[in-house]
Amino acid sequence: MKLMTHITAVALAVASSGSALAAQFEFTSKLTDGDTLVLFQATDTKTEFKFLDKDTRTQLNKAVKATAFSAEYGKSLEVLAPIDSDYDRIVLVGLGETDELTIAKMAKLGGNVHASLAQKKANKVVMAFEKVSGLANNSELAAQFAHGANLRDHRFETYKASKTTTSISYTFDVADDNATSKLYKQLANIEQGVFLARDLTSEIASEMTPVDFAQAAKSLEQYGVKVTVLEPNEIKALGMGALEGVGRGSKDGARLVVAHYKGSDEAPIALVGKGITFDSGGYSIKTGKTIALMKGDMAGAAAVLGTVKAMALNKTKVNVVAVMGMAANMVSENAIAPGDVLRTAEGLNVEVLNTDAEGRLVLSDAMWYARKHFNPEIMIDVATLTGSKIRAVGDRYSAIFSEDEHLVKELTMAGKQVNEQVWRLPLGYKDMLKSDIADLTNLGSGGPGATTAASFLQHFAGDTRWVHIDMAGNELSSVAAGEVPTGGTGYGVRLLSEWLLSNQ
């Protein structure tokens, strides 16, 4: 049975951005033929591979001894199969200690093994997975391995003349094929949310304006998602002067995009995303090579939209709404200038000391809208907000800010489960945001930049349980590793999906 073949496409805005070729996965109760056989070995378990014929087993054992293969996690050994074998090559993959093998490790392993097999031009791969065990059951581990492989397989090749022409078909021999198929189906739906976020983030800025993003969001209506798009005149009429102001420098202006999946009658969870489709810095213009990466400044909005898609595809019993403040922060005669004052829908006036601190401005009005129009139980904003965050925790973690201990613990655990880890940083330094002519400034006069930015947003959380996730540096990858290819990472979709699914 062919379980899943993904064809990545962002409707309308990023049509045909993904490859039509993709890895395919089938879960069975027996080994089949193929060009490559993958075996697994833990360091603390002796596996004799008795299902192999004598010649193959002898050759494999000889190679293990000759190379002192220790089965450490992630290590592998390739052996050419005997001439009369059903396979061309055999790959032995190390799992490390059984009691340390988590689903997160298995997903990462799936990504790395898939990349290695793709490099070897493998076509039909058979996975001898039935005896694999760890901290999760066999079905969970197999589904996660396939999940990692398919995540790594995704590619954005819109602008390449020579596109990938190969794909790999996997057949897994597992202990329970029905249970594994069911688990992977849920993960495959999450993949679709990740791919959406990746493609939106990878797309070039001239093809991914706020208008284009809004059109892409509309594609979710086919899954039962209600999508609302507010245009500049509507945004201005609602008093959202901060969002309107940031978008004023571009010809199309700002958009507020709302994607609501009502899978239950519970109070909604609001996911608020920063959607700066290109950040020139405005009149506080950016300099240096990093400006070319600013197409990814809408990755927070892409992440929350991708999460809604994942929940809708899985028909999850959760009421979740993504509210995305979209704008291109450009320089023009209409753009806001340093020293201007913008009035937010919250009623607070903000002195704009730096037009490159625009993400917090669009988020302030998006957070207000989420609170006033949906009265959420919990609100989580996700944004590529500050360079200070990168200096604080790098790009292997996102930074999480909240006074809600319970939510911090839940999201930290969710991040560990999906290799999208978060690290808590403090709130505070609100006194650094004082203005002589307005209620507050958009830039701290001192203190840690990631914290003053988070503390600015705290003014717009009201009494709602609130978390801020600063994912600056996590949105684009220049080096493929684990489940993550180069380009847009889709960071945040798996984190939020895991949290929602674990707490529904």
N, C-alpha and C positions, 0 to 999 in steps of 0.2 A: 504494500500500500504506500503510495506517495503521500506523505503527510502534509508537506508545505513547500511551496515554491514561491518566494517573494519576488514581486516585480515592483521595484521602488519607483514611485512617481508622486510628485506633489501636484495635485490637480491644478490646472490653470497656470499658476505662477511659476512652477518649476517642472512643467511637463517634460517628461523623458529625461529628467536629471539623473536618475539612477540607471543601473545596468539591467537589461532584461534577463541577463544570465545570473543565476544565483545557485548557491548550494542547495541540494535537495536531501531530505532526510526520511528514512523509513526505519521503523522499529519492528523487529521480528523476534521469533523465538528460536531461530537457528542460524547458523553461519551460511552464507551464500558465497558465490564465486565473485571475483573481482581482480583488479590489477594490484591492489595493495591491501595487505592484512595488517591491522593495528592491534597489538597486544598491550596489556597493561601489567605492571609489576610494582608492588609496594615494597618498601624496604624491610618491613617486619612480617611479611607473609611470603612463604615459598610457593610459587606457582609452577607446576610441572608441565602445563600445556599438553595434557595427555590427548587432547582432541586433534593435535597435529600428527601427521604421519611421522614415522620413525626418522627418515632422512632429514626432514625439516627440523624436527625437534633436536636431533643431534647437531645439526649445523648451527641452530640458534644457541644452544647451550655452549658450544665451542666459542662462538663469538662473544657471549656474555663473559666467559672465563678469560678470554684473551684480552678483552678491553677493560676488565674489572668493573663492569657495569654495576653500579650500586643502587639503581632505581630511585635516586634522589628525585624530588619533585621537579618536573619540567625537563629532566634529562632524557635523551632518546638514543636509540641504537638502531641503525638500519642494516638489514641483511638481505642480500640477494637470495631469492628462493631457489631451491633445487630445480633442475630442469623439468622434472615431471610434476612440479607443484601446480596447484590451482591458481597461484598468485605469482606476480613478478617480483615483488619485494615484500619484506616483513619489517615492520617498524615496532620496536619495543619502547614503550613510554613509561617513564618512572612516575610514580604517584607520591613518593615520600612515605611518611608514617600514616597508617590508616586512621589513627585517632586525631590526625591533624588535617585530614582531607575534607574541606568544607565545600559548599556549593559555590562560593565565590572563587575558590581555587580551581574548581573544576571548570567554571566558565572561562576563566583566564587561560587555563590549559587548552580548552577547546579552540580558543582563538589562535594561540601560538602553534598548535599542531596543524590546524587548518592552513595557516600561512606557510608552514614548512611543506605540507603536502602539495599546495598549489604551486610552490616554487619547483617542486619535483615533477610537475605536470601530471600528477595523479588524476585519474578519471573516475574510477569506480572503487570506492574504499569500503572495506568490510571491517567493522569494529567488534572485536571479541570482548564484549562488555559485561557479560552475564555474571561474572564472579567479582566484579569491582565493588568494593564497599568502602565506607568512610563514615563521616559524622551525619550523613543523610543516607536514605535508602538507595538502592540501585537505580530505581526509576528516576528519582530526583537528580542523581548524579549524571545519568545519561542525558536527561533533558537539558541540564545545564551545560553539558559539554557541547551539545548541538547548538544551544543558544549562543554560546561563546563563538563557535565556528561561524554561525550565520551573521553575527554582529561584525566579526572581523571581515567577512566576505563582502560586506556592503562597500560600494564604491561610487563616487561622484565623478562622472566622466563626460559631462556635457560639452566641455571645451577641448576634449582630446580627439585628434583626428584618428588615432589608432586606439581603439577601445579593446577592453578585455574580451577575449573570445573563448575562454575556457571556463568550465564549471566542474564541480565535484559532486558526485552522487554518493551519499553515505547510506550504508545499511548497518544498523546496530543490532547485534545479538544481545538481548536483554532478558532479565528474569521475568518481567511482566510487560509485554509489548503494549497492551491496552492502557495500563496505567501510565506508562511512559509517554504514549501518544497524547493522552489527555493533558498531562503536565506540560508537554512541549507546545501544545496548541495555545495554552495561555501565554507562554513565553513568546511564541511567535507573534501574537497580537501586540505584546509589548514592543517587540522588535519593530513593528510597523510604526509605532509612535516614535521610537528612536530614529528610524530612517527618515521620517517626516522632519523631525527636529534637525537632523544632520543635513538634509538637503536644503532646508531653509537657511541654515547657517553657512553652508558652503557656497550658496549661490552668490554671484557678484552683486554689488550694491546697486548698479544701474538696472538690474533685472529683479531686484528684491526691495522695492519701495514699500512704504506703508500700504499703498493701494494694492500692490501685488500680494503682500502678506495677507491682507484682508480677503482677497480672492482665494488664496490657498486655504484659509480658515473655512471658507464657505464649502469647501469640498467635504467637510466633516458632516454636513447636513444629511448625507446619505446614510450615516450611521445613527441617526436619531439625535444628533447634537443641534441645539438651537443656536444659531450664530447671528449676532447683532453687530452692525458696524456703524459707529457714529462718526460723522464727517465734521470738518472744522467748524461750520456754523452751529451745529448741534453741541459740539464740545464747548464752544464759547458761550452758548445760551445757558448751559448748565453751570457756568462759572468756573470751569476747569482751565483757568488762565495759565497755569504752569505747563500743562500738556500742550495747550494751544500755542503758547509762547515758544516752546522749543521747536515745534513744527513750522513756525512762521518763516523760517529762513529757506525752506524748500518750496518748490512750485506747487506741490500737491497738498502741503500742510499735514497736520497730524490726523491720526485715526485712533479711535478707541474700539478695539475688537473684543467681543465677549462671546465665548463658546461655552454653552451650558449643557452638560449631560446630567439629566435628572434620573438616575438609576434607583433612587429611593425617595421617600418623603421625609427623610431626616433633614435637619438643618444642614445647609450646604457647607462644603469646604471650599474656600476661595483661594485660588492660585493666581498670584499677580505677577506678570512678567514684564521686565523692561524690554522694550522693542525699538531700540535705536538702530535703524536699518543701515545707516552709515554715520559714523561720528568723526566729523572733521575737527571737532573741538569748538566749532563756531568761531567767534572773533578771538577767543583764547585758543588759537589754532594749534593743532598737534604738529610736532616736527619729528623727523627721523623716520626710520623704516617701519615702526609699529603702526603708522597710519594706514598702511596697506592691509592690516589685519582687522580694521574697524568695521568691515562688513559683518563681523561676528558679534557686534555689540547688541544684536537682537536675540542672542542665544537664550536669554532668560524667557522671552516670550515664546520662542520656538520650543523650549522645554515644557512649558505649561500647556501649550497647545498639543504637543506630542503626547503628554500624559492624558489629556482628555480623550484623544483618539484611542489610546491603549485601553482606557476604562470602557469606552463605548464599544470597541470591538469585542472585549471580554464580557460585555453586558454585566459589568460589576454592579452590585447593589450599593451604589454610593452616589450621593448628590454632590457633584463637583462642578465648579464654574471657573474658567480661566478668563481673567480680565487683563488685557494687554494694551499698554500705552505705546502707540507706534508713532515714530517720527524720524525724520532724517535731520541730524544736527548739522546744518550747512551755513555757509557764509553768503549773505546777500544783503541788498539794501533794506529788506524787511526783517532780517534776523535780529534777535535781541542782542543788546550790547552789554558789556560788563558795566555794572552799576545800575542797570534797570531793576525795577521792582515788579514782580509778578504776584497776582492774587490767586491763591489756590481755592479750590472748591470747599476746602475745610474752613476757609475764612481767614487763614493766616497769610500775611504778606511776606514774600521772600525777596531779599536783596540778592541779586545775582552777581556775586563777586567774580565768578569764573564761569564762562559759558561752557566749559568742558566738564563741569560738574552737573550735567544735564539729566543723567539717568535718575537721580533722586527726585528731580522735578516731575518727570513724567510718571514716576511711581507714586508720588504723593497724591495726584489726582486719580490715578487708577485704583489706589487703595481706598480712597474716599468713595469712589463709585461702587467698589465691591461691598463695602460696609453698608452704604445707604440703600443700595438696590437689592442686596441679597441677604443682609443680616447674617453673615456666616458664623458658624460655631468656631471655626479656626481660619486664620488667614496666613498664608505663606507667600512671601514675595521672593522671586528668584531673579538675580541680575548680575551681569558682568559689570560690577559697580566701580571698583577702585583698584588702582595699581598698588595701593597700600596693602591690600589683601594679599597680592602676589608676594610682596616683600615679606609679609608676615608668615605665610604658610606655604608659599610656592604654588605649584600647579598639580600636586598630587592629592590635595584636599581642597574642598571649598570651605569657606568660613561661615559659621552659623552664629547668629545672635538672637537671643531671646531671654526673657525673664521667666519663661515657663519651663521649669526643670523637666517636667514630664515629656513635653514635646521634644526638647533637646535630646533626651535619652532615646526616645522612639526613633527619631530621625538619624541619630548616630548609629543605632543598631541597624536600621534599614540600609544605611550607606555601606556598612561593613558586609552586608549580605550580597551586595551587587557591585562591589569594587568602585563605589562612588562615595568615598569617605568624606566626612565633615569634621571640622575642628572648631571647637567653641572659642570665640573671642568675646571680650566684655563689651557691654553697653556703657555709656557714660560720656563725660566731657561735653554735656549739653551747653555748659556756659561758654564753650568755644564758638557757639553758633549765634551769639548775640549780635544784633545789628543796631546801629545808631538811628536808622531811619525806617526800619521795618521790624516785623516780629522776629525774624531770624534770617541768617544768611545761608546760602547754599554751600558754603565752604568753611570748614573749621579754621579758626585763627591759630590753631596749634593742636597738640594732641595727636593720637594715631588716626590717620585718615580713614581707615576702614571703619573704625568705631564712631567717629564723628558723623560719617555718612549714614551708618546704621541708626545713630541717635537722632539724626534729622528725620529719618523715616518713622521713627517711633512716635513722633508728633501726630502721625496720620493713622495710627493703629487703633486709636480710641480704646474702648474696653475689651476689644476682641482679643482672644488668644492669638498671639502673633509670633511668627518666626521670620527672620530675614536671612537669606542665603546669598552670600557674595561668591559668585562662581567665576570671577575674573581670572583668566588664564586657563580655565578648564574647557573653554568652548571650542578651541581649535587645536589640533595636534599635528605637529610636523614630523613625528616619528610614530609609526605603527607599532603597537605592543598589546599583547593580550587580546581583549575583545575589541580594541579601538583601532580603526584604520587611520590613515592620514586624512586631514580635512576636518569638517565639523564632527564633533564627538557625540552630540545628542545628550551631553551631560545633564543630569537632572531628571530625565524621563524615568529611568530605572529606579532611581532613588525615591522619587515621589510615588511611582507605581507600587513599589515594594511597601512603602509606608501605608498607602491607601489600602492595599490588599490585606496587609497584616492587621489592620485596625478597623475593618469594615464590620 
